[in-house]
Amino acid sequence: MNRPSTSPCESLAERYQGLLEVAQAIAAQRDLDALCRDLAQHLPRVVQVNFVALSLHDPVRNTMRLHTIQANVPADLVGGHEGPVDESPAGVVWQTQQALLAPNVAQERRWPKVIGCMMEDGANSFCFVPLTTAGRRLGAMGFLSLEKEAYSETDLEFLQLVARQVAVAVENALAFQQIAELKDKLAKENLYLEDEIRLDYNFEEIIGESPALKRVLKEVEIVAPTDSTVLILGETGTGKELIARAIHNLSGRQERTFVKLNCAAIPSGLLESELFGHERGAFTGAIAQKIGRFELADGGTLFLDEVGNVPLELQSKLLRVLQEQEFERLGSTRTTKVNVRLVAATNRDLLGMVAEKQFRSDLFYRLNVFPVTLPPLRDRREDIPLLVRYFAQKLARRMDKRVETIPAGVMAALSAYHWPGNIRELENLIERAVILSQGTDLHVPLAELTVAGSTDAQSVTSLEDAERDHIRRALEAAKWVIGGPAGAAARLGMKRTTLQSKMQKLGISRPS
């Protein structure tokens, strides 16, 4: 392909126009692959270019890596090749900072491996120019043509001007990449730097920074110094017992006993004895006197979990002890006085049970003096990474394992999951993950958790689906380039081979 002859003025105008298009391409693109693709399309107007190659120097390994190569002719091109500096024309140009011109590729005897690849692609001549800014030597740009003797000294000067503009874009892209890598390192979550993760409130074992949790803890701070009855509402597994302990620890009763009882775990026939105690012979099997939980909690706090499971026949006696602070043991006529602060909890709709005559209204209003509603984990997703790190660290120490990092993709999948079992489900999963982990990375069995139902009618998803979507978004952002500094593997904080393995496992393939 020979260009038609033009006058010097026309040629100069075309070159200025070409430089303008290069500047526009740089302004419009931050992605280096797309930038080189634009150059390959615009430059043939003024210079015979069929391939544009961008090679960068790796200062750590002292190698030259072909970051990208783009073409305006049909070709099967793959970037990412890496080799010693002196084994490629780009490396020599980077070292000498001098442009390099080869009018006939077939006669070139240096760099046989690189020259062989050029000839396979049909290139017959090339020139390489330094890619340098005022602050650093970045690498080299290569311009290849299907024609022999395609580049003159004038062309070389023009391409050096192009490379100077591209160098600024490359330096900016590398700076953005460095920022992304630093963010990814933070996302890797170094567990052993998180020993003292706590809120400003310093509540023991209550982990989180979400506005929803802070609202709850503010309510706890307000009610704890009083002796008022507190009713903790929330789904199962949201940490109601931890909140009850926090109320006790911040109250004036903190030096006395904190007694707990799960009303759903005790058969209804034995619940009265558990609460109020019994005398010897009060019923069959009562072979000795027993002190109930109210007596044990005298001067302290009694936490009744799942209070909605207290049977109707026992609710009147519970109401009396709350109002009068007195009761009789089973089989006894002697009244026992106590000073107990009650904290109750339930995951049931007590007001609905009142309407259905399954719960006494007077007991409900006595319990509902100061209600505290705990948010489900799906409403405080920003706390999931903190909880994951806390449980992983705690369980790894207990099992004498060294778990140091959590892959960013795994953390994203855990944060996206619906968590119907809330914090308890998360803790159980992390315990299983620590057991399965053999190295320093936390190995979470994402495929084991699938949401069977969604309380807010959102679309049903699984952790495996979340991981697949996260990887696919990273691949799309990287234009489906897997390796390299701007590739999907670098964005996800994993090795190229690991990403390829995950793509195969999750059934991810590049769209046609």
CORLINPE-V703578 format. One record per backbone hydrogen bond with DSSP energy under -1.0 kcal/mol. NH is the residue of the N-H (numbers start at 0). CO is the residue of the C=O. E is the energy in kcal/mol with one decimal. If there is no record, write none. Layout:
NH CO E
NH CO E
//
This chain:
10 6 -2.7
11 7 -2.5
12 8 -2.4
13 9 -2.4
14 10 -2.1
15 11 -2.4
16 12 -2.5
17 13 -2.5
18 14 -2.6
19 15 -2.2
20 16 -2.2
21 17 -2.1
22 18 -2.4
23 19 -2.3
24 20 -2.4
25 21 -2.4
26 22 -2.2
27 23 -1.8
28 24 -1.3
34 30 -2.2
35 31 -2.4
36 32 -1.9
37 33 -2.3
38 34 -2.2
39 35 -2.3
40 36 -1.1
41 37 -2.3
42 38 -2.7
44 41 -1.4
45 42 -2.4
46 42 -2.1
48 46 -1.6
49 143 -3.1
50 143 -2.0
51 69 -2.9
52 141 -2.9
53 67 -3.0
54 139 -2.6
55 64 -2.6
56 137 -2.8
57 62 -3.2
61 57 -1.8
62 57 -1.1
63 82 -2.8
64 55 -2.8
65 80 -3.2
66 53 -1.6
66 64 -1.3
67 53 -1.5
69 51 -2.6
71 49 -1.8
79 65 -3.9
82 63 -2.0
86 83 -1.5
91 87 -1.8
92 88 -2.2
93 89 -2.3
94 90 -2.4
95 91 -2.9
96 92 -2.4
99 127 -2.8
101 125 -3.1
104 123 -2.7
106 103 -1.2
107 104 -1.7
114 110 -2.8
115 111 -2.2
116 112 -1.6
117 113 -2.1
118 114 -2.4
119 115 -1.9
120 116 -1.5
122 117 -2.3
123 144 -3.0
124 144 -1.4
125 101 -2.2
126 142 -1.9
127 99 -2.7
128 140 -2.5
130 138 -2.4
132 135 -2.5
137 130 -2.0
138 130 -1.6
139 54 -2.4
140 128 -2.7
141 52 -2.8
142 126 -2.8
143 50 -2.2
144 124 -2.6
148 102 -3.1
155 151 -2.3
156 152 -2.1
157 153 -2.1
158 154 -2.7
159 155 -1.8
160 156 -1.5
161 157 -2.0
162 158 -2.5
163 159 -1.7
164 160 -1.4
165 161 -2.3
166 162 -2.4
168 164 -1.3
169 165 -2.6
170 166 -2.6
171 167 -2.1
172 168 -2.4
173 169 -2.6
174 170 -1.8
175 171 -2.5
176 172 -2.3
177 173 -2.3
178 174 -2.0
179 175 -2.3
180 176 -2.5
181 177 -2.1
182 178 -2.3
183 179 -2.2
184 180 -2.1
185 181 -1.7
186 182 -1.9
187 183 -1.3
188 185 -1.4
190 403 -2.3
192 189 -1.7
193 190 -2.0
196 193 -1.3
201 198 -1.6
205 202 -1.4
213 209 -2.5
214 210 -2.1
215 211 -1.5
216 212 -2.5
217 213 -2.0
218 214 -1.8
219 215 -2.1
220 216 -2.2
221 217 -1.6
222 218 -2.3
223 219 -2.5
225 222 -1.2
229 341 -1.5
230 369 -1.4
231 343 -3.3
232 371 -3.0
233 345 -1.2
237 234 -1.2
242 238 -1.6
243 239 -2.2
244 240 -2.5
245 241 -2.1
246 242 -2.3
247 243 -2.1
248 244 -3.0
249 245 -1.6
250 247 -1.2
253 250 -1.2
255 252 -2.1
258 300 -2.9
260 302 -2.4
262 304 -2.6
264 261 -1.3
269 266 -1.8
270 266 -1.1
273 269 -2.0
274 270 -2.2
275 271 -2.9
276 272 -2.1
277 289 -1.5
278 329 -2.6
280 285 -3.5
281 278 -2.0
285 282 -2.6
286 284 -1.8
289 277 -2.9
292 273 -2.4
293 274 -2.2
295 291 -1.9
296 292 -1.9
297 294 -1.5
298 338 -3.0
299 296 -3.0
300 256 -2.3
301 340 -2.6
302 258 -3.4
303 342 -2.1
304 260 -2.4
306 344 -2.4
308 305 -2.0
309 306 -1.7
313 310 -1.4
317 313 -1.8
318 314 -2.4
319 315 -2.0
320 316 -2.0
321 317 -1.6
322 318 -2.1
323 319 -3.5
324 320 -1.2
326 335 -1.6
329 276 -2.2
331 328 -1.9
335 326 -3.5
337 324 -2.4
340 299 -2.0
342 301 -2.7
343 229 -2.8
344 303 -2.2
345 231 -2.0
349 347 -1.3
352 348 -2.0
353 349 -2.3
354 350 -1.9
355 351 -1.5
356 353 -1.6
357 352 -3.3
363 359 -2.1
364 360 -2.4
365 361 -1.4
366 362 -2.2
367 363 -2.3
371 230 -2.8
373 232 -3.4
378 375 -1.6
379 376 -1.6
382 379 -2.1
383 380 -1.5
386 382 -2.3
387 383 -2.9
388 384 -2.3
389 385 -2.3
390 386 -2.8
391 387 -2.5
392 388 -2.5
393 389 -2.6
394 390 -2.9
395 391 -2.3
396 392 -1.9
397 393 -1.7
398 394 -2.2
400 395 -3.2
403 439 -2.4
404 439 -2.0
405 187 -2.8
410 406 -2.3
411 407 -2.3
412 408 -2.1
413 409 -2.6
414 410 -2.2
415 411 -1.3
421 418 -1.5
422 236 -1.1
423 236 -1.0
424 420 -1.2
425 421 -2.0
426 422 -2.8
427 423 -2.1
428 424 -2.2
429 425 -2.5
430 426 -2.2
431 427 -2.0
432 428 -2.4
433 429 -2.7
434 430 -1.9
435 431 -2.0
436 432 -1.7
441 404 -2.5
445 443 -2.2
447 444 -1.6
448 445 -1.2
450 460 -1.4
456 453 -1.4
462 448 -1.5
465 461 -2.3
466 462 -2.5
467 463 -2.4
468 464 -2.7
469 465 -2.3
470 466 -2.4
471 467 -2.5
472 468 -2.3
473 469 -1.8
474 470 -2.3
475 471 -2.5
476 472 -2.3
477 473 -1.5
478 475 -1.5
479 474 -3.8
480 477 -1.7
486 483 -1.3
487 480 -2.8
488 481 -2.2
490 486 -1.8
491 487 -2.1
493 488 -2.4
498 494 -2.4
499 495 -2.4
500 496 -2.2
501 497 -2.3
502 498 -2.7
503 499 -2.0
504 500 -2.2
505 501 -2.9
507 502 -3.1
//
